[in-house]
Amino acid sequence: MDNSTLYIIGNGFDLQHNLKSSYDEYHRYVKNNRSNVEDFLNQYFTLKVKKDKKSDNYWWSDFENDLASFHAKSFFYDHDNVSEGFMDQEHPQWSDFFGVEDEIIEESEKAYFEIRQSFWDWINEISETEIERKNMHFEKDAFFLSFNYTSTIERIYNIPKVFHIHGYIGDNNEESIVFGHGKETSEGEIPELDENGESNRAPGSDAEAFSHSLFYQFQKPVKDIIDRNQIFFDSLKYTEKVVVLGHSLNDIDMPYISKIRDSISDSLSWIIVCYTDDDRQRAKTVMENIGVAKDSYRLLSWKDYEEDMF
């Protein structure tokens, strides 16, 4: 039957082809080309780093997830020139905060645009890298679901139709690129009503609420993406095999994996290509969590996969 195999392509696939597509490479890019972006991200986000043993530099290691760490309160304080001494005025006016709101909105939009632009430019740069073909063979009439922004699999293996669920460089549309975190609520955000149903509104509360905008702008809308692409997931019902290449099965993308599991037969087989022992352990945990039996999946190294040892 046509389309009996689904390939899930993740960033590990590009890394296996020697593309510099890891988060530490993005950090190197902004450090060398967009120092203002690096400064802003380091100032208002808590970005986990790992040490480069060769250079002794520290590079971002989990950029997307760490976009949930936006320090909205610090961002608000840095743009609030009204609160201090406000209540000491003889006739304090809430309207004094309108200028603060406008500045926070403007600076949030500016930062959002500059971060996204730097990410897009970086993807363009790595996409132009010369790529060496590996000993990989694909069923050409299969489904291909890619979480990558690059066109590696199309360019090198002549795959005609790949669904890039988070957009890709080939669309030549920066706005199509989706990246971000999966956290639901911003830390320190004050609800409109307290536990007694009373209003929490106070002078500056609207401005402070706007200061959380970047958190929500970088929130990955996974549920909406799944809903918009229901036809694709419905088309997987006759799939007999799933091959996962370079996808870490991370928490933020788990709703996609769960949706795939719900869309396919219980009897199909999974092949998951892993790079490290941690990858193997996570794959086992994910398979158990989504209800895939132990005898229905295999974990392979890249070497085994390329040597067709399965």
Backbone as CSV, one residue per row, in Angstrom:
resi,resn,N_x,N_y,N_z,CA_x,CA_y,CA_z,C_x,C_y,C_z
1,MET,0.851,-1.193,0.000,0.000,0.000,0.000,0.886,1.241,0.000
2,ASP,0.507,2.244,-0.766,1.262,3.493,-0.783,1.201,4.158,0.577
3,ASN,2.219,4.972,0.844,2.275,5.739,2.081,2.155,4.841,3.322
4,SER,2.809,3.692,3.295,2.723,2.786,4.433,3.756,3.100,5.509
5,THR,4.702,4.016,5.214,5.735,4.386,6.172,5.693,5.882,6.434
6,LEU,5.868,6.234,7.706,5.989,7.634,8.104,7.392,7.863,8.634
7,TYR,8.115,8.812,8.047,9.412,9.229,8.553,9.233,10.524,9.335
8,ILE,9.720,10.532,10.569,9.713,11.734,11.392,11.141,12.241,11.465
9,ILE,11.363,13.440,10.954,12.712,13.987,10.828,12.920,15.108,11.837
10,GLY,13.995,14.983,12.649,14.316,16.004,13.631,15.692,16.593,13.403
11,ASN,16.093,17.473,14.292,17.351,18.190,14.102,18.565,17.263,14.091
12,GLY,18.466,16.129,14.766,19.563,15.173,14.754,19.891,14.694,13.357
13,PHE,18.905,14.715,12.476,19.129,14.330,11.077,20.068,15.330,10.402
14,ASP,19.815,16.613,10.621,20.700,17.643,10.059,22.088,17.579,10.688
15,LEU,22.136,17.368,11.996,23.429,17.263,12.666,24.223,16.075,12.139
16,GLN,23.529,14.977,11.838,24.198,13.809,11.292,24.786,14.096,9.918
17,HIS,24.233,15.089,9.238,24.747,15.517,7.929,25.695,16.711,8.063
18,ASN,26.154,16.936,9.287,27.184,17.944,9.583,26.719,19.389,9.406
19,LEU,25.413,19.624,9.476,24.939,20.998,9.503,25.113,21.560,10.906
20,LYS,25.479,22.812,10.982,25.661,23.454,12.283,24.327,24.034,12.735
21,SER,23.429,23.117,13.093,22.047,23.505,13.364,21.659,23.390,14.832
22,SER,22.635,23.280,15.723,22.343,23.194,17.150,22.203,24.589,17.751
23,TYR,21.622,24.662,18.944,21.390,25.952,19.582,22.692,26.686,19.883
24,ASP,23.746,25.945,20.186,25.013,26.633,20.454,25.534,27.336,19.211
25,GLU,25.201,26.784,18.033,25.604,27.447,16.787,24.791,28.711,16.551
26,TYR,23.526,28.680,16.940,22.733,29.912,16.848,23.330,30.984,17.754
27,HIS,23.761,30.578,18.939,24.394,31.531,19.859,25.650,32.118,19.219
28,ARG,26.463,31.275,18.616,27.665,31.775,17.947,27.300,32.779,16.859
29,TYR,26.217,32.475,16.149,25.787,33.365,15.066,25.407,34.745,15.593
30,VAL,24.562,34.800,16.630,24.138,36.119,17.117,25.301,36.844,17.795
31,LYS,26.180,36.107,18.421,27.333,36.740,19.058,28.202,37.441,18.019
32,ASN,28.353,36.812,16.863,29.210,37.363,15.812,28.502,38.351,14.895
33,ASN,27.168,38.258,14.826,26.446,39.061,13.846,25.358,39.966,14.430
34,ARG,24.826,39.619,15.572,23.721,40.388,16.167,23.958,40.537,17.667
35,SER,24.983,41.261,18.029,25.332,41.379,19.447,24.197,41.985,20.255
36,ASN,23.377,42.838,19.638,22.244,43.435,20.362,21.229,42.369,20.758
37,VAL,21.049,41.367,19.880,20.134,40.269,20.182,20.698,39.418,21.311
38,GLU,21.977,39.120,21.242,22.604,38.342,22.316,22.474,39.079,23.649
39,ASP,22.731,40.372,23.650,22.657,41.154,24.887,21.244,41.120,25.467
40,PHE,20.243,41.286,24.609,18.860,41.300,25.076,18.477,39.939,25.654
41,LEU,18.819,38.871,24.932,18.469,37.530,25.398,19.155,37.197,26.713
42,ASN,20.394,37.573,26.843,21.107,37.300,28.094,20.583,38.144,29.254
43,GLN,20.082,39.327,28.940,19.593,40.217,29.993,18.226,39.799,30.522
44,TYR,17.344,39.358,29.624,15.955,39.137,30.031,15.511,37.672,30.013
45,PHE,16.397,36.759,29.714,16.066,35.337,29.742,17.137,34.588,30.531
46,THR,16.745,33.492,31.157,17.706,32.602,31.790,17.992,31.472,30.812
47,LEU,19.134,31.530,30.160,19.467,30.591,29.091,20.531,29.611,29.579
48,LYS,20.145,28.352,29.623,21.104,27.321,30.035,22.242,27.253,29.020
49,VAL,23.438,26.987,29.524,24.619,26.957,28.658,25.414,25.680,28.886
50,LYS,26.251,25.377,27.920,27.221,24.296,28.085,28.587,24.825,27.661
51,LYS,29.607,24.280,28.269,30.958,24.775,28.031,31.572,24.121,26.809
52,ASP,32.157,24.943,25.953,32.916,24.458,24.809,34.347,24.189,25.280
53,LYS,34.729,22.930,25.307,36.048,22.556,25.840,37.198,23.126,25.013
54,LYS,36.925,23.365,23.731,37.990,23.879,22.868,38.272,25.358,23.119
55,SER,37.214,26.120,23.345,37.382,27.575,23.471,37.161,28.111,24.872
56,ASP,36.626,27.260,25.751,36.261,27.681,27.113,35.108,28.676,27.133
57,ASN,34.433,28.829,26.010,33.244,29.676,25.971,32.027,28.874,26.403
58,TYR,30.995,29.606,26.809,29.742,28.966,27.189,28.671,29.340,26.164
59,TRP,27.981,28.317,25.636,27.001,28.550,24.574,25.622,28.045,25.006
60,TRP,24.587,28.699,24.509,23.217,28.286,24.832,22.996,26.835,24.418
61,SER,22.288,26.093,25.267,22.092,24.671,24.996,20.630,24.264,24.838
62,ASP,19.694,25.122,25.263,18.273,24.750,25.187,17.440,25.987,24.876
63,PHE,17.810,26.671,23.816,17.288,28.001,23.509,15.762,28.065,23.465
64,GLU,15.124,27.155,22.721,13.672,27.241,22.564,12.937,27.116,23.895
65,ASN,13.230,26.072,24.647,12.561,25.900,25.938,12.838,27.070,26.869
66,ASP,14.042,27.610,26.794,14.422,28.699,27.701,13.742,30.015,27.357
67,LEU,13.070,30.102,26.227,12.306,31.308,25.921,11.132,31.479,26.883
68,ALA,10.831,30.410,27.631,9.778,30.497,28.652,10.263,31.212,29.905
69,SER,11.557,31.486,29.989,12.129,32.069,31.209,12.151,33.594,31.177
70,PHE,11.414,34.199,30.266,11.440,35.656,30.124,11.163,36.358,31.446
71,HIS,12.045,37.304,31.804,11.912,38.037,33.062,11.047,39.278,32.843
72,ALA,9.747,39.061,32.827,8.817,40.145,32.531,8.890,41.262,33.564
73,LYS,9.087,40.896,34.816,9.123,41.917,35.863,10.320,42.856,35.666
74,SER,11.467,42.279,35.346,12.651,43.115,35.093,12.432,44.005,33.877
75,PHE,11.802,43.435,32.852,11.512,44.202,31.636,10.597,45.377,31.962
76,PHE,9.599,45.131,32.818,8.680,46.199,33.225,9.419,47.286,34.010
77,TYR,10.204,46.866,34.993,10.915,47.841,35.832,11.869,48.707,35.012
78,ASP,12.487,48.114,34.001,13.444,48.864,33.182,12.774,49.905,32.298
79,HIS,11.460,49.800,32.116,10.750,50.760,31.263,9.729,51.591,32.035
80,ASP,9.639,51.333,33.330,8.681,52.053,34.162,9.360,53.262,34.816
81,ASN,9.020,54.430,34.334,9.572,55.669,34.909,8.494,56.453,35.652
82,VAL,7.417,55.745,36.054,6.274,56.420,36.668,6.013,55.946,38.096
83,SER,6.174,54.664,38.356,5.742,54.082,39.636,6.406,54.725,40.845
84,GLU,7.704,54.975,40.748,8.419,55.527,41.892,7.869,56.919,42.252
85,GLY,7.340,57.009,43.435,6.781,58.273,43.909,5.382,58.548,43.398
86,PHE,4.794,57.597,42.657,3.482,57.840,42.054,2.423,58.137,43.120
87,MET,2.371,57.300,44.158,1.334,57.458,45.171,1.589,58.653,46.092
88,ASP,2.765,59.221,46.005,3.065,60.406,46.825,2.567,61.693,46.180
89,GLN,2.127,61.585,44.930,1.637,62.769,44.246,0.294,63.201,44.848
90,GLU,0.007,64.474,44.753,-1.248,64.990,45.302,-2.441,64.466,44.522
91,HIS,-2.297,64.403,43.197,-3.384,63.891,42.350,-2.823,62.897,41.340
92,PRO,-2.471,61.688,41.789,-1.918,60.699,40.850,-2.957,60.276,39.810
93,GLN,-2.525,60.157,38.577,-3.412,59.804,37.477,-2.961,58.488,36.837
94,TRP,-3.912,57.555,36.683,-3.579,56.295,36.036,-3.068,56.531,34.611
95,SER,-3.546,57.605,34.011,-3.150,57.891,32.625,-1.648,58.140,32.499
96,ASP,-0.983,58.403,33.630,0.461,58.602,33.581,1.182,57.364,33.063
97,PHE,0.517,56.213,33.210,1.140,54.953,32.802,0.947,54.644,31.314
98,PHE,0.141,55.471,30.612,-0.110,55.179,29.199,1.189,55.182,28.398
99,GLY,2.052,56.133,28.714,3.324,56.197,28.005,4.188,54.979,28.278
100,VAL,4.120,54.456,29.512,4.864,53.242,29.862,4.332,52.061,29.057
101,GLU,2.997,51.954,28.972,2.385,50.875,28.183,2.857,50.936,26.731
102,ASP,2.814,52.132,26.163,3.217,52.285,24.759,4.671,51.873,24.556
103,GLU,5.528,52.282,25.494,6.955,51.956,25.361,7.190,50.455,25.495
104,ILE,6.494,49.816,26.429,6.653,48.374,26.624,6.180,47.607,25.402
105,ILE,5.050,48.023,24.847,4.538,47.362,23.642,5.525,47.535,22.485
106,GLU,6.003,48.756,22.307,6.936,49.048,21.216,8.237,48.259,21.369
107,GLU,8.792,48.229,22.577,10.058,47.530,22.804,9.881,46.017,22.713
108,SER,8.728,45.517,23.126,8.449,44.083,22.995,8.395,43.673,21.532
109,GLU,7.680,44.451,20.718,7.573,44.151,19.291,8.935,44.230,18.610
110,LYS,9.725,45.218,18.996,11.058,45.378,18.424,11.934,44.170,18.749
111,ALA,11.919,43.742,20.007,12.735,42.597,20.417,12.263,41.328,19.723
112,TYR,10.946,41.141,19.642,10.383,39.956,18.985,10.825,39.892,17.529
113,PHE,10.723,41.004,16.843,11.128,41.053,15.433,12.614,40.762,15.277
114,GLU,13.443,41.370,16.105,14.888,41.211,15.954,15.338,39.786,16.265
115,ILE,14.724,39.159,17.257,15.074,37.773,17.585,14.649,36.845,16.454
116,ARG,13.424,37.025,15.979,12.952,36.184,14.873,13.792,36.407,13.619
117,GLN,14.146,37.640,13.328,14.947,37.936,12.141,16.312,37.262,12.232
118,SER,16.912,37.308,13.413,18.225,36.681,13.582,18.123,35.166,13.422
119,PHE,17.038,34.588,13.911,16.837,33.143,13.787,16.657,32.755,12.325
120,TRP,15.880,33.530,11.598,15.651,33.289,10.167,16.948,33.423,9.374
121,ASP,17.708,34.462,9.661,18.974,34.671,8.946,19.954,33.532,9.227
122,TRP,19.963,33.057,10.464,20.829,31.923,10.822,20.434,30.664,10.056
123,ILE,19.138,30.392,9.978,18.664,29.219,9.229,19.083,29.319,7.769
124,ASN,18.946,30.517,7.202,19.375,30.711,5.818,20.857,30.411,5.648
125,GLU,21.644,30.838,6.607,23.086,30.645,6.505,23.456,29.168,6.567
126,ILE,22.900,28.435,7.516,23.270,27.022,7.630,22.681,26.201,6.493
127,SER,21.577,26.679,5.894,20.954,25.938,4.806,21.811,25.943,3.546
128,GLU,22.731,26.888,3.458,23.591,26.973,2.282,24.851,26.115,2.420
129,THR,24.954,25.385,3.523,26.114,24.525,3.756,26.141,23.372,2.767
130,GLU,27.331,23.013,2.320,27.481,21.821,1.475,27.216,20.582,2.322
131,ILE,26.352,19.719,1.857,25.941,18.556,2.634,26.382,17.273,1.936
132,GLU,26.963,16.393,2.698,27.412,15.114,2.152,26.317,14.076,2.315
133,ARG,25.988,13.406,1.244,24.964,12.371,1.289,25.458,11.180,2.106
134,LYS,24.572,10.652,2.937,24.874,9.473,3.738,24.265,8.238,3.087
135,ASN,24.598,7.096,3.642,24.065,5.850,3.103,22.672,5.599,3.670
136,MET,21.754,6.445,3.267,20.378,6.333,3.736,19.454,6.168,2.543
137,HIS,18.490,5.316,2.714,17.531,5.054,1.643,16.116,5.222,2.188
138,PHE,15.280,5.839,1.393,13.928,6.147,1.829,12.908,5.643,0.820
139,GLU,11.769,5.243,1.328,10.650,4.905,0.462,10.068,6.205,-0.074
140,LYS,10.145,6.402,-1.344,9.780,7.701,-1.927,8.289,8.017,-1.812
141,ASP,7.450,6.988,-1.701,6.012,7.250,-1.615,5.530,7.287,-0.164
142,ALA,6.471,7.387,0.769,6.116,7.440,2.188,5.688,8.846,2.595
143,PHE,5.203,8.951,3.831,4.957,10.264,4.427,6.252,10.758,5.065
144,PHE,6.501,12.044,4.943,7.668,12.655,5.569,7.207,13.851,6.391
145,LEU,7.385,13.742,7.699,7.038,14.828,8.615,8.337,15.372,9.197
146,SER,8.676,16.602,8.846,9.935,17.187,9.306,9.681,18.306,10.309
147,PHE,10.463,18.282,11.389,10.442,19.360,12.371,11.583,20.335,12.117
148,ASN,12.309,20.132,11.026,13.446,20.987,10.687,13.012,22.134,9.785
149,TYR,13.800,23.197,9.815,13.538,24.355,8.966,14.312,24.278,7.654
150,THR,15.227,23.352,7.576,16.078,23.210,6.386,15.450,22.246,5.384
151,SER,16.018,22.226,4.190,15.523,21.331,3.135,16.526,20.223,2.839
152,THR,17.231,19.767,3.862,18.270,18.759,3.684,17.745,17.508,2.996
153,ILE,16.650,16.971,3.475,16.161,15.699,2.943,15.663,15.852,1.506
154,GLU,15.124,17.026,1.176,14.700,17.260,-0.208,15.909,17.389,-1.129
155,ARG,16.898,18.161,-0.708,18.057,18.454,-1.551,18.932,17.240,-1.787
156,ILE,19.187,16.471,-0.745,20.171,15.400,-0.824,19.565,14.081,-1.272
157,TYR,18.319,13.837,-0.886,17.720,12.536,-1.189,16.558,12.627,-2.170
158,ASN,16.366,13.831,-2.717,15.366,14.039,-3.764,13.961,13.593,-3.335
159,ILE,13.628,13.864,-2.098,12.277,13.558,-1.628,11.362,14.691,-2.097
160,PRO,10.354,14.385,-2.892,9.564,15.454,-3.515,8.578,16.162,-2.596
161,LYS,8.099,15.463,-1.562,7.033,16.044,-0.758,7.310,15.802,0.723
162,VAL,7.644,16.860,1.425,7.927,16.787,2.857,7.065,17.822,3.562
163,PHE,6.396,17.398,4.612,5.566,18.318,5.386,6.404,18.876,6.528
164,HIS,6.749,20.155,6.433,7.499,20.850,7.484,6.487,21.505,8.415
165,ILE,6.235,20.884,9.529,5.131,21.306,10.387,5.395,22.651,11.061
166,HIS,6.651,23.045,11.170,6.995,24.351,11.760,7.541,25.320,10.726
167,GLY,7.223,25.078,9.442,7.698,25.943,8.381,9.121,25.585,7.982
168,TYR,9.542,26.130,6.843,10.929,25.867,6.441,11.404,26.909,5.449
169,ILE,12.709,26.885,5.251,13.370,27.918,4.472,12.889,27.957,3.031
170,GLY,12.439,26.812,2.523,12.005,26.739,1.131,10.757,27.538,0.838
171,ASP,9.984,27.862,1.878,8.786,28.687,1.681,9.140,30.142,1.417
172,ASN,10.390,30.491,1.745,10.842,31.878,1.611,9.899,32.835,2.332
173,ASN,9.422,32.371,3.483,8.458,33.159,4.250,8.853,33.117,5.721
174,GLU,9.459,34.185,6.173,9.933,34.226,7.552,8.809,33.991,8.553
175,GLU,7.610,34.479,8.254,6.501,34.368,9.192,6.018,32.934,9.360
176,SER,6.381,32.035,8.434,5.943,30.644,8.535,6.749,29.860,9.566
177,ILE,7.901,30.378,9.974,8.771,29.671,10.909,8.181,29.727,12.325
178,VAL,8.046,28.555,12.935,7.503,28.456,14.294,8.586,27.929,15.221
179,PHE,8.900,28.686,16.244,9.792,28.187,17.284,9.399,28.824,18.604
180,GLY,9.721,28.157,19.692,9.355,28.699,20.991,9.200,27.619,22.038
181,HIS,8.608,28.000,23.160,8.487,27.124,24.320,7.079,26.560,24.441
182,GLY,6.908,25.656,25.401,5.606,25.026,25.582,4.948,25.310,26.918
183,LYS,5.478,26.266,27.650,4.916,26.596,28.957,3.637,27.415,28.780
184,GLU,2.662,27.214,29.669,1.352,27.831,29.485,1.240,29.237,30.055
185,THR,1.796,29.467,31.245,1.616,30.772,31.883,2.954,31.393,32.268
186,SER,2.989,32.697,32.210,4.204,33.456,32.499,4.387,33.613,34.009
187,GLU,5.599,33.369,34.476,5.893,33.473,35.898,5.719,34.913,36.379
188,GLY,5.030,35.067,37.496,4.842,36.387,38.090,3.679,37.175,37.525
189,GLU,2.947,36.583,36.578,1.813,37.303,35.992,0.673,37.384,36.995
190,ILE,0.120,38.562,37.147,-0.941,38.779,38.131,-2.302,38.606,37.461
191,PRO,-3.153,37.700,37.962,-4.483,37.513,37.362,-5.354,38.743,37.579
192,GLU,-6.355,38.886,36.727,-7.232,40.055,36.842,-8.023,40.054,38.156
193,LEU,-8.374,38.842,38.640,-9.154,38.728,39.869,-8.373,37.921,40.900
194,ASP,-8.537,38.274,42.164,-7.895,37.500,43.220,-8.758,36.302,43.578
195,GLU,-8.344,35.550,44.604,-9.049,34.318,44.968,-10.459,34.584,45.478
196,ASN,-10.740,35.819,45.849,-12.075,36.184,46.322,-12.936,36.819,45.230
197,GLY,-12.389,36.849,44.030,-13.132,37.433,42.929,-13.027,38.935,42.846
198,GLU,-12.148,39.512,43.660,-11.960,40.954,43.645,-10.908,41.347,42.608
199,SER,-11.080,42.534,42.067,-10.159,42.997,41.026,-8.756,43.236,41.583
200,ASN,-7.763,42.817,40.802,-6.362,43.068,41.145,-5.816,44.315,40.457
201,ARG,-6.692,45.017,39.752,-6.222,46.162,38.986,-5.695,47.259,39.901
202,ALA,-4.598,47.847,39.476,-3.947,48.926,40.222,-3.250,49.818,39.217
203,PRO,-2.837,51.008,39.618,-2.082,51.852,38.696,-0.875,51.089,38.138
204,GLY,-0.776,51.048,36.828,0.341,50.366,36.195,0.110,48.905,35.912
205,SER,-1.058,48.349,36.327,-1.286,46.918,36.140,-1.390,46.549,34.655
206,ASP,-1.967,47.446,33.838,-2.047,47.159,32.406,-0.654,47.155,31.785
207,ALA,0.151,48.118,32.179,1.521,48.179,31.658,2.299,46.938,32.077
208,GLU,2.102,46.516,33.326,2.805,45.324,33.808,2.321,44.082,33.066
209,ALA,1.027,44.035,32.756,0.490,42.901,32.001,1.108,42.846,30.610
210,PHE,1.263,44.006,29.971,1.870,44.052,28.632,3.334,43.588,28.658
211,SER,3.972,43.694,29.814,5.383,43.313,29.897,5.582,41.809,29.737
212,HIS,4.505,41.033,29.810,4.584,39.580,29.627,4.399,39.183,28.160
213,SER,4.250,40.155,27.283,3.932,39.865,25.883,4.930,38.924,25.221
214,LEU,6.220,39.153,25.451,7.226,38.320,24.793,7.109,36.859,25.192
215,PHE,6.713,36.599,26.423,6.501,35.211,26.844,5.480,34.545,25.926
216,TYR,4.367,35.235,25.676,3.295,34.648,24.870,3.601,34.680,23.377
217,GLN,4.365,35.662,22.934,4.741,35.697,21.524,5.655,34.531,21.160
218,PHE,6.427,34.056,22.130,7.321,32.926,21.887,6.748,31.609,22.408
219,GLN,5.466,31.571,22.624,4.793,30.346,23.029,4.422,29.569,21.766
220,LYS,4.909,28.342,21.668,4.664,27.547,20.461,3.213,27.039,20.469
221,PRO,2.411,27.401,19.465,0.984,27.048,19.458,0.736,25.631,18.940
222,VAL,1.209,24.642,19.672,1.182,23.258,19.199,-0.239,22.779,18.926
223,LYS,-1.156,23.034,19.860,-2.535,22.565,19.673,-3.148,23.166,18.419
224,ASP,-2.942,24.452,18.198,-3.492,25.105,17.006,-2.896,24.506,15.733
225,ILE,-1.606,24.206,15.764,-0.950,23.625,14.593,-1.531,22.244,14.289
226,ILE,-1.746,21.458,15.324,-2.351,20.131,15.135,-3.753,20.268,14.555
227,ASP,-4.541,21.177,15.117,-5.913,21.371,14.637,-5.932,21.810,13.177
228,ARG,-5.009,22.689,12.788,-4.977,23.181,11.402,-4.564,22.100,10.414
229,ASN,-3.883,21.076,10.915,-3.355,20.030,10.029,-3.993,18.672,10.294
230,GLN,-5.249,18.700,10.699,-5.960,17.465,11.004,-5.997,16.523,9.800
231,ILE,-6.092,17.073,8.602,-6.151,16.240,7.393,-4.892,15.391,7.266
232,PHE,-3.740,15.985,7.570,-2.493,15.223,7.500,-2.520,14.056,8.477
233,PHE,-2.904,14.310,9.716,-2.901,13.243,10.720,-3.934,12.171,10.388
234,ASP,-5.073,12.582,9.827,-6.081,11.602,9.406,-5.536,10.689,8.309
235,SER,-4.662,11.225,7.468,-4.137,10.441,6.337,-3.157,9.355,6.782
236,LEU,-2.787,9.342,8.049,-1.808,8.366,8.546,-2.439,7.043,8.973
237,LYS,-3.736,6.898,8.843,-4.417,5.747,9.442,-3.995,4.407,8.857
238,TYR,-3.450,4.390,7.636,-3.010,3.120,7.055,-1.497,2.910,7.177
239,THR,-0.842,3.783,7.932,0.605,3.653,8.120,0.934,2.343,8.833
240,GLU,1.984,1.673,8.360,2.392,0.392,8.944,3.714,0.470,9.691
241,LYS,4.469,1.553,9.471,5.771,1.681,10.117,6.091,3.151,10.316
242,VAL,6.674,3.466,11.480,7.137,4.816,11.774,8.640,4.762,11.996
243,VAL,9.379,5.633,11.297,10.824,5.703,11.448,11.166,7.100,11.956
244,VAL,11.770,7.170,13.144,12.120,8.451,13.761,13.614,8.679,13.572
245,LEU,13.951,9.742,12.854,15.350,10.039,12.528,15.752,11.392,13.113
246,GLY,16.465,11.347,14.216,17.023,12.579,14.758,16.072,13.441,15.542
247,HIS,14.895,12.943,15.880,13.987,13.715,16.725,14.164,13.252,18.159
248,SER,14.347,14.200,19.073,14.644,13.860,20.464,13.417,13.443,21.262
249,LEU,12.235,13.515,20.641,10.987,13.189,21.339,10.858,14.034,22.610
250,ASN,11.180,15.312,22.469,11.178,16.230,23.611,9.754,16.558,24.053
251,ASP,9.650,17.106,25.245,8.339,17.367,25.844,7.493,18.317,25.013
252,ILE,8.113,19.354,24.464,7.330,20.371,23.763,6.658,19.810,22.510
253,ASP,7.275,18.790,21.897,6.698,18.198,20.682,5.903,16.924,20.967
254,MET,5.764,16.555,22.229,5.046,15.329,22.556,3.595,15.327,22.091
255,PRO,2.886,16.473,22.098,1.516,16.430,21.571,1.455,15.940,20.123
256,TYR,2.469,16.266,19.306,2.500,15.753,17.933,2.682,14.238,17.929
257,ILE,3.616,13.752,18.756,3.885,12.314,18.799,2.653,11.559,19.296
258,SER,1.998,12.113,20.304,0.772,11.489,20.814,-0.321,11.494,19.754
259,LYS,-0.418,12.581,19.005,-1.425,12.658,17.938,-1.144,11.618,16.858
260,ILE,0.128,11.446,16.514,0.493,10.412,15.536,0.101,9.038,16.066
261,ARG,0.415,8.785,17.327,0.078,7.492,17.934,-1.424,7.246,17.878
262,ASP,-2.210,8.273,18.124,-3.665,8.122,18.098,-4.216,7.949,16.688
263,SER,-3.416,8.332,15.687,-3.894,8.325,14.299,-3.556,7.044,13.558
264,ILE,-2.739,6.182,14.158,-2.234,5.009,13.449,-2.665,3.716,14.149
265,SER,-2.359,2.606,13.499,-2.742,1.294,14.009,-1.889,0.884,15.208
266,ASP,-2.483,0.086,16.095,-1.752,-0.427,17.251,-0.687,-1.442,16.848
267,SER,-0.860,-2.045,15.690,0.003,-3.162,15.303,1.252,-2.749,14.533
268,LEU,1.401,-1.465,14.231,2.554,-1.080,13.412,3.849,-1.086,14.216
269,SER,4.972,-1.022,13.514,6.282,-1.043,14.150,6.920,0.345,14.124
270,TRP,7.750,0.604,15.130,8.490,1.849,15.233,9.981,1.543,15.173
271,ILE,10.716,2.374,14.445,12.174,2.341,14.459,12.637,3.727,14.878
272,ILE,13.409,3.795,15.947,13.868,5.079,16.472,15.393,5.082,16.459
273,VAL,15.960,6.007,15.719,17.416,6.101,15.614,17.917,7.060,16.689
274,CYS,18.803,6.572,17.535,19.273,7.328,18.692,20.770,7.605,18.579
275,TYR,21.171,8.726,19.126,22.583,9.118,19.087,23.309,8.785,20.387
276,THR,22.656,9.012,21.516,23.286,8.788,22.818,22.462,7.804,23.655
277,ASP,23.065,7.358,24.765,22.338,6.495,25.693,21.147,7.233,26.290
278,ASP,21.289,8.534,26.518,20.169,9.320,27.032,19.019,9.331,26.030
279,ASP,19.357,9.417,24.740,18.329,9.371,23.693,17.578,8.042,23.739
280,ARG,18.311,6.967,23.925,17.704,5.629,23.979,16.761,5.512,25.177
281,GLN,17.202,6.011,26.318,16.368,5.925,27.510,15.108,6.757,27.353
282,ARG,15.258,7.949,26.771,14.084,8.799,26.577,13.118,8.138,25.595
283,ALA,13.635,7.538,24.531,12.777,6.863,23.559,11.985,5.741,24.220
284,LYS,12.639,4.972,25.085,11.941,3.897,25.800,10.815,4.467,26.654
285,THR,11.116,5.564,27.353,10.116,6.184,28.223,8.931,6.694,27.413
286,VAL,9.217,7.345,26.288,8.153,7.893,25.447,7.286,6.773,24.876
287,MET,7.912,5.708,24.396,7.146,4.585,23.847,6.212,4.003,24.907
288,GLU,6.719,3.886,26.113,5.881,3.372,27.202,4.733,4.332,27.497
289,ASN,5.035,5.622,27.521,4.013,6.620,27.860,2.895,6.701,26.837
290,ILE,3.217,6.465,25.569,2.164,6.553,24.539,1.573,5.187,24.195
291,GLY,1.968,4.178,24.954,1.325,2.874,24.822,1.831,2.000,23.699
292,VAL,3.095,2.127,23.320,3.677,1.258,22.300,4.378,0.091,23.001
293,ALA,4.001,-1.125,22.671,4.564,-2.304,23.324,6.052,-2.455,23.018
294,LYS,6.785,-3.103,23.929,8.230,-3.256,23.764,8.597,-4.005,22.493
295,ASP,7.765,-4.969,22.104,8.081,-5.745,20.902,7.640,-5.046,19.620
296,SER,7.148,-3.794,19.751,6.682,-3.049,18.568,7.636,-1.939,18.160
297,TYR,8.747,-1.790,18.888,9.703,-0.753,18.493,11.129,-1.269,18.628
298,ARG,12.020,-0.654,17.841,13.445,-0.970,17.890,14.235,0.321,17.988
299,LEU,15.289,0.302,18.772,16.169,1.448,18.914,17.483,1.138,18.209
300,LEU,17.853,2.003,17.266,19.053,1.773,16.469,20.018,2.942,16.597
301,SER,21.283,2.660,16.380,22.272,3.724,16.251,22.230,4.239,14.815
302,TRP,22.832,5.405,14.585,22.914,5.913,13.220,23.718,4.960,12.343
303,LYS,24.756,4.374,12.903,25.587,3.438,12.141,24.771,2.240,11.687
304,ASP,23.978,1.673,12.592,23.140,0.535,12.222,22.131,0.916,11.146
305,TYR,21.549,2.118,11.304,20.548,2.538,10.321,21.178,2.705,8.943
306,GLU,22.326,3.328,8.898,22.980,3.557,7.608,23.482,2.256,6.990
307,GLU,23.742,1.254,7.807,24.198,-0.027,7.279,23.046,-0.987,7.031
308,ASP,21.841,-0.455,7.144,20.634,-1.258,6.896,20.547,-2.472,7.802
309,MET,21.018,-2.339,9.046,20.993,-3.468,9.973,19.682,-3.488,10.746
310,PHE,18.598,-3.494,10.015,17.299,-3.611,10.673,16.343,-4.230,9.703
